[in-house]
Amino acid sequence: MASKVKLSEDGSSIDFVQSDNLPSSTKKFRQSPEIEGFYRFVFENDLQSEAFDILEQIIAKRKEEKASKKAAKRKKS
């Protein structure tokens, strides 16, 4: 595993090592090269609070979508 995360030449994106197979468990997913590279990028660039805020927004959006789907199902019944 590389010690640094590689940025694209223009600096606008992160180059990750991509694996061919999908991890079969949560533990293996966390240890996949893509996720490990993301964690390393966040840590090396001191972006923990920003990453937390983004993940909180994603979780809130997913909960809202799930609740609206449940409400739509109830209306149909």
C-alpha positions as CSV (number, residue, x, y, z in Angstrom):
1,M,0.0,0.0,0.0
2,A,1.4,3.4,-0.9
3,S,2.3,5.7,1.9
4,K,0.6,8.8,0.2
5,V,-2.6,9.3,-1.6
6,K,-2.1,10.3,-5.3
7,L,-3.9,13.3,-6.6
8,S,-4.7,13.7,-10.2
9,E,-2.4,15.9,-12.3
10,D,-4.8,18.9,-12.1
11,G,-5.4,18.3,-8.4
12,S,-9.1,18.1,-8.8
13,S,-9.6,14.4,-7.9
14,I,-8.0,11.5,-6.0
15,D,-6.5,8.6,-7.8
16,F,-7.4,5.4,-5.9
17,V,-6.1,1.9,-6.5
18,Q,-9.2,0.0,-7.5
19,S,-9.7,-3.7,-6.7
20,D,-11.5,-6.1,-9.1
21,N,-13.8,-7.8,-6.6
22,L,-16.3,-6.4,-4.1
23,P,-15.7,-7.0,-0.4
24,S,-18.0,-9.6,1.1
25,S,-18.2,-8.1,4.6
26,T,-18.1,-4.8,6.3
27,K,-14.7,-5.4,7.8
28,K,-13.3,-6.3,4.3
29,F,-15.0,-3.2,2.8
30,R,-13.3,-0.9,5.3
31,Q,-10.0,-2.6,4.5
32,S,-10.4,-2.3,0.7
33,P,-7.8,-0.1,-1.1
34,E,-10.3,2.5,-2.2
35,I,-11.7,3.1,1.3
36,E,-8.3,2.9,2.9
37,G,-7.0,5.5,0.5
38,F,-10.0,7.7,1.2
39,Y,-9.4,7.4,5.0
40,R,-5.7,8.3,4.5
41,F,-6.6,11.3,2.3
42,V,-9.0,12.6,4.9
43,F,-6.4,12.1,7.7
44,E,-3.4,13.5,5.9
45,N,-5.3,16.6,4.9
46,D,-6.9,17.2,8.3
47,L,-10.4,16.9,6.9
48,Q,-12.0,14.9,9.6
49,S,-14.6,17.5,10.6
50,E,-15.5,18.2,7.0
51,A,-15.8,14.4,6.2
52,F,-18.0,14.0,9.3
53,D,-20.3,16.8,8.2
54,I,-20.6,15.4,4.7
55,L,-21.4,11.9,6.0
56,E,-24.0,13.4,8.4
57,Q,-25.7,15.1,5.4
58,I,-25.7,11.8,3.4
59,I,-27.2,9.9,6.3
60,A,-29.9,12.5,6.9
61,K,-30.8,12.5,3.2
62,R,-31.1,8.7,3.1
63,K,-33.3,8.7,6.3
64,E,-35.5,11.4,4.7
65,E,-35.8,9.4,1.5
66,K,-36.6,6.2,3.4
67,A,-39.3,8.0,5.4
68,S,-40.8,9.5,2.3
69,K,-40.9,6.1,0.6
70,K,-42.6,4.6,3.7
71,A,-45.2,7.4,3.7
72,A,-45.8,6.9,-0.1
73,K,-46.4,3.2,0.5
74,R,-48.9,4.0,3.4
75,K,-50.8,6.3,1.1
76,K,-51.1,3.6,-1.6
77,S,-52.5,1.1,0.9
